Amino acid sequence: MEPSKRRRPMTPIVPPRPISDIFTDAENAQMMDILRTQGPWKLIQAIHFSSAEEMLAVSTPKGERNQNITLADLLTPAFRGTFGNNGLPYIDEAHDIFYSRRLLDLVRQMHGARYGAPYLFQFNINAPCHGFDPGHIDGRSWRGLDPTNMPAWLGAVMAKSCLFDSWEVKAGQVIAWYYDCDIDGGFTYWPDGPDRTPQRLTAPIWNSGLVTDNQHMFHRGEASGPREKRDMAVGMTLQSMIEADGEDGWRIIDGNRIVARYEASDMRMLFHYSAHVFTDMADLKRFYDHTDDLTTDQAFDIMIADLKAKGIPVTVPTDPMSDPDFIATLAAAYATSPTSYHPDAPLESRHKMAA
């Protein structure tokens, strides 16, 4: 189904499909070994954002903005590493998993596409944390622009604007969660749109998840880990990283300092595979031959023209890619976020906790 014919904005091409036993025992052992032996791994915020405005453009409740906060005020103990990106494996030991025909076929079948190629394969390591994420969509791909060559905030704003569907590249994800605990730790998703009732995957969950279209569907990882350990570890900064500790534990480090230690049962992890798929050869060649690419200059021009047509004041800065006021203006103009949450997985507020 073409994006323009999708039933409602911010809904997946087809409903997500639960799936279990996603990876073999050997694949799980290989990936877990990479996590434990090839770290330390950086914070997600440190990888993808350079200011609070950029992060808030991706994930913040509609209408809730605070100009006095910094990126450090938004830290959560969520860390990320990459097995491969842009179709290329980064870690030799994950090469065969990244090029798995089985994973690729799951995404191709979701779209009814003839051709496909692995695009991104990454993992998250979450220490105990609160449920601050109001829901977000994953980085979307357009011909010429995708998360490999544009900042996360711009991709999020472009997706929420619904102005770029004609350049969109079909994609899908296979996501596996690992959380062997029944203390919260689920996954909320909004397959019918952010203004409709959400659905959930509940914990414990291990090597199970979804075949999904998270680039069009709002979703969130819920609070997880022992509740008494969820507050931010004292001394944690944007430079903090996570690494293996002993036989099966984990520790957050900051330079030479050990900031916090956790047991294996405290942790929630996920493996996130994504592929680009193409309906036919013409669709494929348009992407790989770059005959109809979108540029960042075009994207800014289209959104600025749209804001002016709507009567929204906008000042074009000399550096639109990093100007905080310009980013905040675009984010506010196209703000979209879920309107309701499951009672067993409420949205938590940093402001209320601080008070």
C-alpha positions in Angstrom: 0.0 0.0 0.0 1.4 3.4 -1.0 1.9 5.9 1.9 -0.6 8.3 0.5 -3.4 5.6 0.7 -2.7 4.8 4.4 -5.9 4.8 6.4 -4.8 7.4 8.9 -1.6 9.4 9.5 0.9 7.9 11.9 -0.4 4.4 11.5 1.6 1.4 10.2 1.2 -0.1 6.8 -0.2 -3.2 8.4 -0.8 -4.0 12.0 2.2 -5.2 14.0 2.5 -9.0 14.3 3.7 -10.6 17.5 6.5 -13.1 16.9 8.4 -15.5 19.2 11.7 -17.4 19.0 13.1 -14.7 16.7 16.7 -15.7 16.9 18.3 -19.1 17.3 20.2 -20.0 20.5 23.5 -19.6 18.6 22.5 -16.2 17.3 21.4 -15.1 20.8 24.7 -16.3 22.3 26.7 -14.5 19.5 24.9 -11.2 20.0 25.0 -11.3 23.8 28.7 -12.0 23.6 29.2 -8.9 21.4 27.4 -6.8 24.0 29.5 -8.0 26.8 32.9 -8.1 25.1 33.0 -5.2 22.7 31.7 -2.3 24.8 31.6 0.1 26.4 28.4 1.5 24.8 27.3 5.1 24.6 24.1 6.7 25.8 21.4 7.0 23.1 21.1 10.7 23.9 24.9 11.2 23.3 24.7 9.4 20.0 21.7 11.1 18.4 21.2 14.6 20.0 23.3 17.7 20.6 20.7 19.8 22.4 17.5 19.5 24.4 15.5 21.0 21.6 16.6 18.2 19.3 15.6 15.5 21.7 12.2 17.2 22.5 11.5 17.3 18.7 11.6 13.6 18.7 9.9 12.7 22.0 7.9 15.1 24.1 4.2 15.4 25.0 2.4 17.8 22.7 2.4 21.3 24.2 5.0 20.5 26.9 8.1 22.5 26.4 10.6 24.0 28.9 13.2 26.4 27.5 15.3 26.2 30.6 16.3 22.6 30.4 19.4 21.1 28.9 20.1 17.8 27.3 21.7 16.6 30.5 18.4 17.2 32.3 16.8 14.6 30.0 19.2 11.7 30.5 17.9 8.2 30.9 20.2 5.1 31.3 19.5 3.8 27.8 22.6 2.8 25.8 23.0 1.8 22.2 25.4 0.0 19.9 25.2 -0.9 16.2 25.8 -4.3 14.6 25.5 -2.7 11.1 24.1 0.3 9.3 23.3 1.5 5.8 23.5 -2.2 4.6 27.0 -2.7 5.9 27.9 -4.9 8.9 30.1 -3.1 11.4 30.9 -6.1 13.6 32.2 -9.2 11.9 30.6 -11.6 14.4 27.1 -10.3 13.5 27.7 -10.4 9.7 25.5 -13.5 9.0 22.7 -12.4 11.3 22.6 -8.9 9.7 22.2 -10.6 6.3 19.6 -13.1 7.5 17.2 -14.1 4.7 14.7 -15.0 7.3 14.6 -11.5 8.8 14.5 -9.9 5.5 11.6 -12.0 4.3 9.6 -11.0 7.3 9.8 -7.4 6.2 9.3 -8.1 2.5 6.2 -10.1 3.3 4.8 -7.4 5.5 4.8 -5.0 2.5 4.2 -7.6 -0.3 7.5 -6.4 -1.8 9.6 -8.3 -4.3 13.0 -6.9 -3.4 14.7 -5.9 -0.1 18.0 -5.2 1.6 19.0 -5.1 5.3 19.4 -1.5 6.4 20.1 -1.1 10.1 20.8 -3.6 12.9 21.3 -2.1 16.4 20.7 -2.9 20.1 19.6 -1.1 23.2 20.8 -1.8 26.7 18.5 -0.3 29.4 19.4 -0.1 33.1 16.4 0.4 35.5 14.5 3.5 34.5 11.3 5.4 34.8 8.7 5.7 32.0 9.5 9.2 30.8 9.2 8.4 27.0 5.8 9.8 25.9 6.0 7.8 22.7 8.0 8.3 19.5 8.4 7.1 16.0 11.7 5.6 14.7 13.8 7.4 12.1 12.2 7.3 8.7 13.8 6.9 5.3 13.2 9.0 2.2 15.1 8.7 -1.0 18.2 10.8 -0.4 17.6 11.3 3.3 17.6 8.8 6.1 19.1 8.5 9.7 22.5 7.9 8.2 22.8 11.4 6.8 20.4 13.5 8.8 19.9 14.3 12.5 17.2 12.4 14.4 15.3 15.6 15.2 14.9 16.5 11.5 13.7 13.1 10.5 11.1 13.1 13.3 9.8 16.6 12.4 9.6 15.7 8.7 7.7 12.5 9.5 5.2 14.3 11.7 4.6 17.0 9.0 3.3 14.4 6.5 4.8 16.5 3.7 7.3 14.0 2.3 5.4 10.8 1.5 6.2 10.9 -2.2 9.9 10.4 -1.4 9.3 7.7 1.2 11.2 4.4 1.2 9.3 1.3 2.4 10.8 -0.2 5.5 10.0 -2.5 8.4 11.5 -3.8 11.6 11.9 -7.1 13.5 12.3 -6.2 17.2 13.2 -8.7 19.9 13.0 -7.9 23.6 14.9 -9.5 26.5 13.6 -8.8 30.0 13.3 -11.8 32.2 11.3 -10.1 34.9 7.6 -9.4 35.6 8.2 -5.9 37.2 6.7 -3.6 34.5 9.1 -3.6 31.5 6.5 -3.8 28.7 6.2 -2.1 25.4 3.3 0.2 24.5 2.3 0.9 20.8 -0.4 2.8 19.0 -1.2 0.8 15.8 -4.5 2.8 15.2 -2.9 6.2 15.6 -1.6 8.3 18.6 -5.1 9.5 19.4 -6.5 6.0 19.8 -6.2 3.4 22.5 -2.8 1.8 22.7 -1.8 -1.9 22.8 0.9 -3.6 24.8 3.4 -6.4 25.0 3.9 -7.3 28.6 6.8 -8.8 30.4 8.5 -11.2 31.1 9.6 -11.4 27.5 12.6 -13.1 26.0 13.5 -13.4 22.3 10.0 -12.3 21.4 8.6 -9.1 19.9 7.1 -7.7 16.8 7.3 -7.6 13.0 6.4 -4.0 12.7 6.4 -0.6 11.0 7.8 1.5 13.8 8.6 4.4 11.4 4.9 5.1 11.2 3.7 3.9 14.6 4.1 5.7 17.9 5.6 3.4 20.5 7.4 3.5 23.8 9.5 1.3 26.1 7.8 1.3 29.5 9.4 1.7 32.9 11.6 -1.3 33.8 13.8 -2.8 36.4 13.5 -2.8 40.2 11.6 0.4 41.2 14.0 1.4 43.9 16.8 1.5 41.3 15.1 3.6 38.7 16.2 7.1 39.7 19.1 8.5 37.8 22.4 7.3 39.2 24.3 10.1 40.9 27.2 11.3 38.8 25.8 10.1 35.5 26.6 12.5 32.6 26.3 12.6 28.8 29.7 10.9 28.7 28.6 8.0 30.8 28.8 4.5 29.1 27.8 1.0 30.0 29.9 -2.2 30.0 29.9 -5.7 31.3 30.7 -6.2 35.0 31.9 -9.6 36.1 30.3 -12.8 34.8 26.8 -11.4 34.0 26.4 -8.0 35.6 26.6 -4.5 34.1 28.1 -1.2 35.3 27.8 2.4 34.2 31.1 4.2 34.0 32.1 7.8 33.5 35.8 8.1 32.7 37.5 6.2 35.4 34.5 6.4 37.8 32.0 3.6 38.3 28.7 5.3 38.5 26.4 2.4 39.2 26.3 -1.4 39.1 23.4 -3.7 38.1 22.6 -7.4 38.1 21.6 -9.1 34.9 18.0 -9.4 36.1 17.8 -5.6 36.4 18.4 -5.1 32.7 16.1 -4.9 29.6 17.6 -5.3 26.2 16.4 -5.3 22.6 17.7 -6.2 19.2 16.3 -4.0 16.4 16.6 -5.1 12.8 15.4 -2.9 9.9 15.2 -3.4 6.2 14.4 -1.4 3.1 12.1 -3.1 0.6 10.9 -2.3 -2.9 7.8 -3.2 -4.8 9.4 -3.7 -8.2 12.5 -3.0 -10.1 11.5 0.6 -11.0 11.0 1.2 -7.3 14.4 -0.3 -6.5 16.3 1.6 -9.2 14.7 5.0 -8.2 16.3 4.5 -4.8 19.7 3.1 -5.8 20.2 5.3 -8.9 19.3 8.4 -7.0 17.0 9.7 -9.7 14.5 11.3 -7.4 16.4 12.1 -4.2 15.3 14.6 -1.5 17.8 17.0 0.0 17.9 18.8 3.3 17.6 22.1 1.5 14.5 21.0 -0.2 13.1 19.6 3.1 13.7 22.9 4.9 12.2 24.9 2.0 9.1 22.7 1.9 8.5 23.0 5.7 9.2 26.8 5.8 6.7 27.3 2.9 4.2 25.2 4.8 4.6 27.2 8.0 4.3 30.5 6.2 1.1 29.3 4.4 -0.3 28.4 7.8 0.6 31.9 9.2 3.2 30.5 11.6 6.1 33.0 12.1 9.4 31.5 11.3 12.9 33.0 11.1 15.3 31.1 8.8 18.7 30.9 10.6 22.1 30.7 8.9 22.5 27.2 10.4 19.0 25.6 10.3 20.4 22.1 11.2 21.5 23.2 14.7 19.7 26.4 15.6 17.7 25.7 18.8 15.0 28.3 18.2 14.4 27.1 14.6 14.3 23.5 15.7 11.8 24.4 18.5 9.6 26.2 16.0 9.4 23.3 13.6 8.9 20.8 16.5 6.0 22.9 17.9 4.4 23.4 14.5 4.3 19.6 13.8 4.0 18.3 17.3 2.2 15.0 17.5 2.2 12.6 20.4 -0.1 9.9 22.0 -3.0 11.2 24.0 -3.6 8.2 26.3 -1.6 5.5 28.0 -2.4 2.1 29.6 -3.2 2.4 33.3 -0.5 -0.2 34.1 2.1 1.8 32.2 1.5 5.5 32.8 3.5 8.3 31.5 5.8 9.6 34.2 6.8 13.3 34.5 10.3 14.5 35.5 8.8 17.7 36.8 6.4 16.0 39.2 9.2 13.8 40.4 11.5 16.8 41.0 8.8 18.6 42.9 
